[in-house]
């Protein structure tokens, strides 16, 4: 079945909700049963009057399963898949779903969201975007954390768009949702077992393969099982700059969540060893949340620190979102600001050309904010900006000098610039006139060999010729007729 056929069949089978599928303002369609259908629009839930027949709704679910090559039966009543437009769909069949077939269709923002759009929506501030860009360029391992529906996958798409185009990126997902635009991209998708329980390809399997495919970056859609341990191993063995998402609500909870997932693997290690692996593997945790007014915002950018002497996790908030109240229409009000705490990799940021990231960059007063409350720092020698030494304001903020202010403004304006995906350099080969356009080995200058080397090379030539002759004989033997059948008995039975 081609994609066009699949798209037409989806429109036909999902005809009762086709209007909502095509409505760009609808972000999710929730079918609780044939006659109980809801949608999410701009973060708010609305009940609809759309209706299916029980048979029609189940047929729609089976049609999706047929196209994506996955199985949904009474024995296996759950399905994770995607629609032709990239929307994610999850299905649960009755009697597990007591009110009838339950389906959730999560749509993605039309076109890829960009950093300037997130700033325009109020999801983050320019200085946050600049720091995230610096973390990506300096190859910090980044975890995007948040609850269900908080926008983790969308945020991971935006963060991964900051990866330079010349790098080789491998993506691993349960159902393909990431929409990276880089040229050198290898996308993997896991596969469940067939109805005989065979042929499963898990995220762990794909992670093992990816390590042998020379990745510059590994991006995992979501970590939700024992593959977390394999990921921690990969991050600790030189694959820096990798990214993934996980379900958690705060930076410290993210570390504990990954610990729980590592314990689901078949590897048995002491708890302190697993914690040490996690603390060493993670650099930056970006948390996002969905607020009750339907808005989605980044809430934390935190750095993961080494374990303390007791073996507990330590994190420090570098940027936080502070809620200040609501407006007259019930919308959440707040501000994104740095905390005044300096990251431990300040020297690396400057060596990569981020000269504006000195102490003043992490001072909230530089950006016109009050100092936000700080959380998530445990028993660690914190490096504060000089003005906020030991968490106390030593002097009132002073205006930046014109040159420093111009440098900072220029750096923050780069966040809004449209970044062109420059094509990677192409390996060209122009054969001599009259020769076919195939790659030829370069002829190296003739080399003099010693007697021992010459004898060894002759032995190698003889061994290759013998191997070639053996292969040819093997080919002849494979073409002989089976035992008991004469070569001239073609088309006849045995006499």
KAQUIPE-V745774 format. One record per residue. N is the residue number from 1. SS is DSSP state (H for helix, E for strand, C for the rest). PHI is phi in whole degrees, 0 to 359 (999 if undefined). PSI is psi in whole degrees, -180 to 180 (* if undefined). Layout:
n->N ss->SS phi->PHI psi->PSI
n->N ss->SS phi->PHI psi->PSI
This chain:
n->1 ss->C phi->999 psi->126
n->2 ss->C phi->281 psi->168
n->3 ss->H phi->297 psi->-38
n->4 ss->H phi->298 psi->-43
n->5 ss->H phi->296 psi->-42
n->6 ss->H phi->298 psi->-44
n->7 ss->H phi->297 psi->-43
n->8 ss->H phi->295 psi->-41
n->9 ss->H phi->293 psi->-36
n->10 ss->H phi->297 psi->-45
n->11 ss->H phi->299 psi->-35
n->12 ss->H phi->284 psi->-48
n->13 ss->H phi->291 psi->-34
n->14 ss->C phi->259 psi->32
n->15 ss->H phi->304 psi->-40
n->16 ss->H phi->299 psi->-26
n->17 ss->H phi->244 psi->17
n->18 ss->H phi->300 psi->-37
n->19 ss->H phi->300 psi->-42
n->20 ss->H phi->287 psi->-32
n->21 ss->H phi->297 psi->-33
n->22 ss->H phi->267 psi->-6
n->23 ss->C phi->276 psi->114
n->24 ss->C phi->294 psi->-21
n->25 ss->C phi->280 psi->-11
n->26 ss->E phi->269 psi->123
n->27 ss->E phi->261 psi->-20
n->28 ss->E phi->206 psi->142
n->29 ss->E phi->241 psi->123
n->30 ss->E phi->243 psi->112
n->31 ss->E phi->256 psi->104
n->32 ss->E phi->276 psi->-15
n->33 ss->E phi->176 psi->175
n->34 ss->C phi->305 psi->-31
n->35 ss->C phi->239 psi->17
n->36 ss->E phi->230 psi->91
n->37 ss->E phi->235 psi->131
n->38 ss->E phi->235 psi->159
n->39 ss->E phi->226 psi->159
n->40 ss->E phi->247 psi->125
n->41 ss->E phi->229 psi->119
n->42 ss->C phi->54 psi->40
n->43 ss->C phi->84 psi->-6
n->44 ss->E phi->253 psi->146
n->45 ss->E phi->267 psi->138
n->46 ss->E phi->225 psi->136
n->47 ss->E phi->276 psi->143
n->48 ss->C phi->245 psi->168
n->49 ss->C phi->259 psi->12
n->50 ss->C phi->291 psi->147
n->51 ss->C phi->218 psi->144
n->52 ss->C phi->248 psi->166
n->53 ss->C phi->271 psi->151
n->54 ss->H phi->304 psi->-41
n->55 ss->H phi->291 psi->-39
n->56 ss->H phi->293 psi->-37
n->57 ss->H phi->292 psi->-42
n->58 ss->H phi->293 psi->-36
n->59 ss->H phi->296 psi->-38
n->60 ss->H phi->297 psi->-41
n->61 ss->H phi->295 psi->-43
n->62 ss->H phi->291 psi->-30
n->63 ss->H phi->296 psi->-42
n->64 ss->H phi->297 psi->-45
n->65 ss->H phi->299 psi->-39
n->66 ss->H phi->297 psi->-41
n->67 ss->H phi->291 psi->-45
n->68 ss->H phi->279 psi->-1
n->69 ss->C phi->74 psi->29
n->70 ss->C phi->243 psi->165
n->71 ss->C phi->253 psi->133
n->72 ss->C phi->224 psi->113
n->73 ss->C phi->222 psi->-180
n->74 ss->C phi->296 psi->-31
n->75 ss->C phi->282 psi->-30
n->76 ss->C phi->232 psi->81
n->77 ss->C phi->274 psi->12
n->78 ss->E phi->240 psi->146
n->79 ss->E phi->216 psi->132
n->80 ss->E phi->247 psi->127
n->81 ss->E phi->203 psi->-174
n->82 ss->E phi->222 psi->152
n->83 ss->C phi->271 psi->169
n->84 ss->C phi->304 psi->-31
n->85 ss->C phi->275 psi->4
n->86 ss->C phi->96 psi->-7
n->87 ss->C phi->297 psi->145
n->88 ss->E phi->269 psi->137
n->89 ss->E phi->229 psi->136
n->90 ss->E phi->233 psi->136
n->91 ss->E phi->232 psi->139
n->92 ss->E phi->229 psi->124
n->93 ss->C phi->272 psi->156
n->94 ss->C phi->288 psi->158
n->95 ss->C phi->276 psi->1
n->96 ss->C phi->300 psi->-45
n->97 ss->C phi->273 psi->108
n->98 ss->C phi->289 psi->-24
n->99 ss->C phi->265 psi->8
n->100 ss->C phi->113 psi->177
n->101 ss->C phi->307 psi->126
n->102 ss->E phi->253 psi->130
n->103 ss->E phi->225 psi->137
n->104 ss->E phi->237 psi->127
n->105 ss->E phi->243 psi->111
n->106 ss->E phi->259 psi->115
n->107 ss->C phi->271 psi->155
n->108 ss->C phi->250 psi->159
n->109 ss->C phi->304 psi->130
n->110 ss->C phi->299 psi->121
n->111 ss->C phi->78 psi->165
n->112 ss->C phi->280 psi->131
n->113 ss->C phi->293 psi->148
n->114 ss->C phi->241 psi->167
n->115 ss->H phi->301 psi->-48
n->116 ss->H phi->302 psi->-35
n->117 ss->H phi->293 psi->-41
n->118 ss->H phi->298 psi->-38
n->119 ss->H phi->294 psi->-41
n->120 ss->H phi->297 psi->-37
n->121 ss->C phi->283 psi->-8
n->122 ss->C phi->83 psi->15
n->123 ss->C phi->285 psi->-26
n->124 ss->C phi->202 psi->173
n->125 ss->C phi->253 psi->160
n->126 ss->H phi->303 psi->-39
n->127 ss->H phi->292 psi->-32
n->128 ss->H phi->297 psi->-47
n->129 ss->H phi->299 psi->-41
n->130 ss->H phi->296 psi->-41
n->131 ss->H phi->292 psi->-40
n->132 ss->H phi->298 psi->-42
n->133 ss->H phi->301 psi->-42
n->134 ss->H phi->295 psi->-39
n->135 ss->H phi->296 psi->-40
n->136 ss->H phi->293 psi->-46
n->137 ss->H phi->294 psi->-33
n->138 ss->C phi->272 psi->9
n->139 ss->C phi->61 psi->47
n->140 ss->C phi->281 psi->142
n->141 ss->C phi->285 psi->125
n->142 ss->E phi->243 psi->131
n->143 ss->E phi->247 psi->128
n->144 ss->E phi->260 psi->120
n->145 ss->E phi->239 psi->153
n->146 ss->E phi->171 psi->173
n->147 ss->C phi->276 psi->-179
n->148 ss->C phi->296 psi->131
n->149 ss->C phi->76 psi->13
n->150 ss->C phi->275 psi->-9
n->151 ss->C phi->97 psi->28
n->152 ss->H phi->297 psi->-48
n->153 ss->H phi->295 psi->-41
n->154 ss->H phi->298 psi->-44
n->155 ss->H phi->294 psi->-39
n->156 ss->H phi->297 psi->-38
n->157 ss->H phi->301 psi->-44
n->158 ss->H phi->292 psi->-45
n->159 ss->H phi->296 psi->-43
n->160 ss->H phi->291 psi->-20
n->161 ss->C phi->291 psi->-14
n->162 ss->C phi->276 psi->-6
n->163 ss->C phi->293 psi->133
n->164 ss->C phi->303 psi->145
n->165 ss->C phi->291 psi->-21
n->166 ss->C phi->276 psi->-1
n->167 ss->C phi->269 psi->153
n->168 ss->C phi->268 psi->120
n->169 ss->E phi->244 psi->132
n->170 ss->E phi->246 psi->125
n->171 ss->E phi->251 psi->142
n->172 ss->E phi->228 psi->126
n->173 ss->E phi->215 psi->158
n->174 ss->C phi->286 psi->-49
n->175 ss->C phi->226 psi->130
n->176 ss->C phi->298 psi->119
n->177 ss->C phi->229 psi->-28
n->178 ss->C phi->294 psi->145
n->179 ss->C phi->230 psi->64
n->180 ss->C phi->284 psi->145
n->181 ss->C phi->252 psi->0
n->182 ss->C phi->294 psi->155
n->183 ss->C phi->286 psi->-44
n->184 ss->C phi->266 psi->82
n->185 ss->E phi->233 psi->131
n->186 ss->E phi->241 psi->115
n->187 ss->E phi->254 psi->128
n->188 ss->E phi->245 psi->149
n->189 ss->E phi->223 psi->129
n->190 ss->C phi->292 psi->164
n->191 ss->E phi->224 psi->130
n->192 ss->C phi->284 psi->165
n->193 ss->C phi->291 psi->158
n->194 ss->C phi->282 psi->-172
n->195 ss->C phi->290 psi->-9
n->196 ss->C phi->261 psi->5
n->197 ss->C phi->78 psi->19
n->198 ss->C phi->245 psi->163
n->199 ss->C phi->81 psi->13
n->200 ss->C phi->290 psi->138
n->201 ss->E phi->234 psi->109
n->202 ss->C phi->269 psi->171
n->203 ss->H phi->297 psi->-34
n->204 ss->H phi->299 psi->-43
n->205 ss->H phi->300 psi->-46
n->206 ss->H phi->292 psi->-32
n->207 ss->H phi->293 psi->-40
n->208 ss->H phi->298 psi->-42
n->209 ss->H phi->295 psi->-41
n->210 ss->H phi->298 psi->-33
n->211 ss->H phi->293 psi->-19
n->212 ss->C phi->260 psi->8
n->213 ss->C phi->247 psi->23
n->214 ss->C phi->53 psi->61
n->215 ss->C phi->278 psi->143
n->216 ss->C phi->275 psi->-36
n->217 ss->E phi->221 psi->145
n->218 ss->E phi->242 psi->125
n->219 ss->E phi->240 psi->117
n->220 ss->E phi->253 psi->128
n->221 ss->C phi->304 psi->-51
n->222 ss->C phi->202 psi->137
n->223 ss->C phi->260 psi->122
n->224 ss->C phi->219 psi->15
n->225 ss->C phi->204 psi->-158
n->226 ss->C phi->296 psi->-14
n->227 ss->H phi->296 psi->-14
n->228 ss->H phi->301 psi->-37
n->229 ss->H phi->294 psi->-42
n->230 ss->H phi->297 psi->-37
n->231 ss->H phi->295 psi->-44
n->232 ss->H phi->299 psi->-39
n->233 ss->H phi->297 psi->-42
n->234 ss->H phi->296 psi->-43
n->235 ss->H phi->293 psi->-25
n->236 ss->C phi->269 psi->1
n->237 ss->C phi->239 psi->36
n->238 ss->C phi->98 psi->0
n->239 ss->C phi->265 psi->65
n->240 ss->C phi->283 psi->162
n->241 ss->C phi->82 psi->12
n->242 ss->C phi->274 psi->165
n->243 ss->E phi->216 psi->155
n->244 ss->E phi->197 psi->174
n->245 ss->E phi->241 psi->156
n->246 ss->E phi->208 psi->152
n->247 ss->E phi->278 psi->112
n->248 ss->C phi->194 psi->162
n->249 ss->C phi->251 psi->-14
n->250 ss->C phi->210 psi->165
n->251 ss->H phi->301 psi->-46
n->252 ss->H phi->293 psi->-38
n->253 ss->H phi->297 psi->-31
n->254 ss->H phi->298 psi->-44
n->255 ss->H phi->297 psi->-41
n->256 ss->H phi->291 psi->-36
n->257 ss->H phi->295 psi->-45
n->258 ss->H phi->297 psi->-36
n->259 ss->H phi->299 psi->-45
n->260 ss->H phi->299 psi->-40
n->261 ss->H phi->292 psi->-38
n->262 ss->H phi->298 psi->-34
n->263 ss->C phi->291 psi->-16
n->264 ss->C phi->280 psi->-9
n->265 ss->C phi->283 psi->170
n->266 ss->C phi->277 psi->-6
n->267 ss->C phi->277 psi->131
n->268 ss->C phi->254 psi->114
n->269 ss->C phi->227 psi->155
n->270 ss->C phi->299 psi->152
n->271 ss->H phi->302 psi->-42
n->272 ss->H phi->294 psi->-31
n->273 ss->H phi->292 psi->-41
n->274 ss->H phi->295 psi->-43
n->275 ss->H phi->297 psi->-40
n->276 ss->H phi->296 psi->-38
n->277 ss->H phi->297 psi->-44
n->278 ss->H phi->294 psi->-47
n->279 ss->H phi->296 psi->-35
n->280 ss->H phi->284 psi->-30
n->281 ss->H phi->280 psi->-35
n->282 ss->C phi->269 psi->141
n->283 ss->C phi->245 psi->-54
n->284 ss->E phi->233 psi->136
n->285 ss->E phi->241 psi->125
n->286 ss->E phi->250 psi->118
n->287 ss->E phi->256 psi->141
n->288 ss->E phi->229 psi->158
n->289 ss->E phi->213 psi->154
n->290 ss->E phi->253 psi->119
n->291 ss->C phi->273 psi->167
n->292 ss->C phi->292 psi->-16
n->293 ss->C phi->274 psi->4
n->294 ss->C phi->93 psi->-10
n->295 ss->C phi->283 psi->151
n->296 ss->E phi->239 psi->131
n->297 ss->E phi->218 psi->155
n->298 ss->E phi->286 psi->136
n->299 ss->E phi->247 psi->-28
n->300 ss->E phi->214 psi->144
n->301 ss->E phi->236 psi->114
n->302 ss->E phi->235 psi->152
n->303 ss->E phi->255 psi->138
n->304 ss->E phi->270 psi->130
n->305 ss->E phi->253 psi->166
n->306 ss->C phi->299 psi->158
n->307 ss->C phi->297 psi->153
n->308 ss->C phi->278 psi->-177
n->309 ss->C phi->295 psi->-25
n->310 ss->C phi->275 psi->-6
n->311 ss->C phi->86 psi->20
n->312 ss->C phi->265 psi->156
n->313 ss->C phi->287 psi->149
n->314 ss->E phi->226 psi->133
n->315 ss->E phi->226 psi->159
n->316 ss->E phi->225 psi->131
n->317 ss->E phi->283 psi->123
n->318 ss->E phi->266 psi->-36
n->319 ss->E phi->222 psi->142
n->320 ss->E phi->220 psi->156
n->321 ss->E phi->258 psi->127
n->322 ss->E phi->248 psi->123
n->323 ss->E phi->277 psi->129
n->324 ss->E phi->252 psi->-14
n->325 ss->E phi->152 psi->-158
n->326 ss->E phi->231 psi->155
n->327 ss->C phi->270 psi->-174
n->328 ss->C phi->295 psi->-23
n->329 ss->C phi->265 psi->8
n->330 ss->C phi->85 psi->10
n->331 ss->C phi->277 psi->140
n->332 ss->E phi->294 psi->135
n->333 ss->E phi->244 psi->143
n->334 ss->E phi->182 psi->-172
n->335 ss->E phi->214 psi->147
n->336 ss->E phi->265 psi->129
n->337 ss->E phi->208 psi->152
n->338 ss->E phi->290 psi->159
n->339 ss->C phi->265 psi->-14
n->340 ss->C phi->98 psi->-6
n->341 ss->E phi->273 psi->137
n->342 ss->C phi->267 psi->139
n->343 ss->C phi->291 psi->156
n->344 ss->C phi->284 psi->-13
n->345 ss->C phi->253 psi->37
n->346 ss->H phi->303 psi->-44
n->347 ss->H phi->296 psi->-34
n->348 ss->H phi->292 psi->-39
n->349 ss->H phi->300 psi->-44
n->350 ss->H phi->292 psi->-37
n->351 ss->H phi->292 psi->-22
n->352 ss->C phi->269 psi->8
n->353 ss->C phi->97 psi->7
n->354 ss->C phi->269 psi->69
n->355 ss->C phi->292 psi->-22
n->356 ss->C phi->286 psi->-13
n->357 ss->C phi->272 psi->69
n->358 ss->C phi->257 psi->-164
n->359 ss->H phi->302 psi->-39
n->360 ss->H phi->295 psi->-28
n->361 ss->H phi->298 psi->-34
n->362 ss->H phi->265 psi->7
n->363 ss->C phi->269 psi->120
n->364 ss->H phi->302 psi->-30
n->365 ss->H phi->295 psi->-27
n->366 ss->H phi->300 psi->-34
n->367 ss->H phi->259 psi->8
n->368 ss->C phi->83 psi->25
n->369 ss->C phi->246 psi->157
n->370 ss->C phi->284 psi->158
n->371 ss->C phi->291 psi->123
n->372 ss->C phi->279 psi->162
n->373 ss->C phi->293 psi->146
n->374 ss->C phi->247 psi->137
n->375 ss->C phi->219 psi->165
n->376 ss->C phi->84 psi->19
n->377 ss->C phi->250 psi->122
n->378 ss->C phi->233 psi->118
n->379 ss->C phi->48 psi->56
n->380 ss->C phi->220 psi->143
n->381 ss->C phi->287 psi->103
n->382 ss->C phi->276 psi->138
n->383 ss->C phi->260 psi->108
n->384 ss->E phi->266 psi->164
n->385 ss->C phi->293 psi->156
n->386 ss->H phi->301 psi->-37
n->387 ss->H phi->290 psi->-28
n->388 ss->H phi->246 psi->38
n->389 ss->H phi->303 psi->131
n->390 ss->H phi->59 psi->24
n->391 ss->H phi->81 psi->7
n->392 ss->C phi->243 psi->141
n->393 ss->C phi->285 psi->114
n->394 ss->C phi->277 psi->-32
n->395 ss->C phi->207 psi->161
n->396 ss->C phi->292 psi->148
n->397 ss->C phi->298 psi->141
n->398 ss->C phi->249 psi->147
n->399 ss->C phi->294 psi->146
n->400 ss->C phi->290 psi->150
n->401 ss->C phi->290 psi->155
n->402 ss->H phi->305 psi->-41
n->403 ss->H phi->294 psi->-44
n->404 ss->H phi->295 psi->-41
n->405 ss->H phi->295 psi->-37
n->406 ss->H phi->293 psi->-40
n->407 ss->H phi->298 psi->-44
n->408 ss->H phi->294 psi->-43
n->409 ss->H phi->298 psi->-43
n->410 ss->H phi->296 psi->-40
n->411 ss->H phi->295 psi->-42
n->412 ss->H phi->289 psi->-30
n->413 ss->H phi->292 psi->-25
n->414 ss->H phi->297 psi->-25
n->415 ss->H phi->298 psi->-34
n->416 ss->H phi->271 psi->-9
n->417 ss->C phi->287 psi->141
n->418 ss->C phi->287 psi->121
n->419 ss->C phi->267 psi->121
n->420 ss->C phi->280 psi->137
n->421 ss->C phi->278 psi->94
n->422 ss->C phi->292 psi->136
n->423 ss->C phi->294 psi->141
n->424 ss->C phi->291 psi->158
n->425 ss->C phi->297 psi->139
n->426 ss->C phi->262 psi->139
n->427 ss->C phi->276 psi->107
n->428 ss->C phi->264 psi->147
n->429 ss->C phi->215 psi->117
n->430 ss->C phi->249 psi->107
n->431 ss->C phi->289 psi->157
n->432 ss->C phi->300 psi->156
n->433 ss->C phi->302 psi->134
n->434 ss->C phi->92 psi->-8
n->435 ss->C phi->255 psi->149
n->436 ss->C phi->295 psi->153
n->437 ss->C phi->280 psi->68
n->438 ss->C phi->236 psi->153
n->439 ss->C phi->291 psi->133
n->440 ss->C phi->245 psi->146
n->441 ss->C phi->289 psi->141
n->442 ss->C phi->288 psi->137
n->443 ss->C phi->274 psi->115
n->444 ss->C phi->278 psi->154
n->445 ss->C phi->299 psi->148
n->446 ss->C phi->298 psi->137
n->447 ss->C phi->240 psi->139
n->448 ss->C phi->276 psi->134
n->449 ss->C phi->244 psi->152
n->450 ss->C phi->288 psi->170
n->451 ss->H phi->299 psi->-41
n->452 ss->H phi->295 psi->-43
n->453 ss->H phi->295 psi->-41
n->454 ss->H phi->297 psi->-41
n->455 ss->H phi->295 psi->-40
n->456 ss->H phi->295 psi->-41
n->457 ss->H phi->295 psi->-41
n->458 ss->H phi->298 psi->-40
n->459 ss->H phi->296 psi->-38
n->460 ss->H phi->294 psi->-42
n->461 ss->H phi->298 psi->-42
n->462 ss->H phi->295 psi->-42
n->463 ss->H phi->297 psi->-40
n->464 ss->H phi->293 psi->-39
n->465 ss->H phi->294 psi->-39
n->466 ss->H phi->294 psi->-41
n->467 ss->H phi->297 psi->-41
n->468 ss->H phi->296 psi->-42
n->469 ss->H phi->295 psi->-40
n->470 ss->H phi->296 psi->-40
n->471 ss->H phi->295 psi->-39
n->472 ss->H phi->295 psi->-44
n->473 ss->H phi->298 psi->-39
n->474 ss->H phi->298 psi->-38
n->475 ss->H phi->295 psi->-39
n->476 ss->H phi->295 psi->-43
n->477 ss->H phi->298 psi->-36
n->478 ss->H phi->291 psi->-21
n->479 ss->C phi->268 psi->-1
n->480 ss->C phi->289 psi->150
n->481 ss->C phi->292 psi->156
n->482 ss->C phi->300 psi->159
n->483 ss->C phi->300 psi->132
n->484 ss->C phi->91 psi->-2
n->485 ss->C phi->240 psi->121
n->486 ss->C phi->282 psi->152
n->487 ss->C phi->294 psi->-25
n->488 ss->C phi->267 psi->12
n->489 ss->C phi->265 psi->20
n->490 ss->C phi->302 psi->126
n->491 ss->C phi->81 psi->1
n->492 ss->C phi->244 psi->156
n->493 ss->C phi->278 psi->173
n->494 ss->C phi->291 psi->137
n->495 ss->C phi->286 psi->*
